[in-house]
């Protein structure tokens, strides 16, 4: 299995005394077996460190080929939802503003 995943664990804001894991970056083939194996590896990695997390979070665009695979392994769209909007001011640059052409992850966030 080939892929790259970068994660961060943190104390849950919703359930004190528990942890969550954010997927900051995730690159792999959009195949069920590949995604499952990588996510299982993440669970084992944190278990070895004594971190039994209650939730894993990711930003995956609806247009990303892995979105349906992530849903198949149990991820669901949830709060908080973040929306991006754009307006074209220069004719001929519409493709730049088409969200389907973008890849945005938690690694792009200013929170980290």
N, C-alpha and C positions, 0 to 999 in steps of 0.2 A: 504494500500500500504506500502510495506516495502522496504527500501533502504537507502543508505547513499550517500550524495552528498556534496562535499566541493568545494566552489567556491571562486573566487576573482574578484572584480570589479576594473577597472582601466581606466584612460582616454585613449581614442582611439589614436593610433599613426597615423591612416589614416585620421580621421575626427576630428580635434580639436573642443573641446566643447562638445564632446559626450563620452559615456562610452561603454566599452565592458565587458563581463564576461567570465573568463576562468573557465572551470571545471577541478579542480585539481585532484579530486578523484570521482569516480562514481561507486557504487556497487548496483545492483538491478537485478531482473529477466529480461531476454531479451523479455519482452512482451510490446506491443504497449501501452496498457492502463497504465501500471506501469510507463514506461518512460515518457509518456505524462503528467501524474499526477505530477511526481516529477519535471519535467521541468516547468510546470505551477506554482508549488509552489515556484520555484526559481524566476520566473518573479514577483509573488506577493510579495515575500520577499523584493526584490530590489525596487519595486514600493512603498511599505510602507516606505522605507527610502528615497524616492524622487529620485531614480536613475533609469532613463528610458534608458536602454542600447540598442544599435543598433545591437549588434552581440554577440553570445555566441560561444565560441571555446572549442574544446575538442580534446584529442589524443585518438582515438579508433582504435585499430588494425583491419585490414581487417579480421583477424581470430577470432575476438571477436564476440560472439553470438549477441551482442547488435548493431553491426555495421549496419546491414540492418535495424534494428528498428530506429536507429538514422537517417538514410537516409530517412526513411518513414516520420519522423517528420520534415524534412527540412534541416538536416545537409548535407554537401557535402564535398568531399575531396578538399582541396584547399592549397594555398601557406601559409606559407613556408612548403615544404615537407622535412621531415627528414628521412634519411635512415640509418639503422644500418647494418653493415656487420661483419662477423666473419670468422675465419679460425680455423679448428680443428688441434691441434698439438699432442693431445694424443688420439690414437685410442680407441674407445669404449665410448667416451664422446660426440659423435655427437648430441645426444638428447638435451644436454645442450645448444648447439649453434643453435638449431632450433627455430626461432622466433615465431613459432606457439605455443610454450610452455611458452612464456613470457607474462607478463602483465606489460606494461609500461604506466605510466600516467604523466601528468604535475607535479604531486606531486614528481616524481622522478627527475625532472629537477633541475639543479643548479641555475636557474634563480630566483627562489623564495627563 
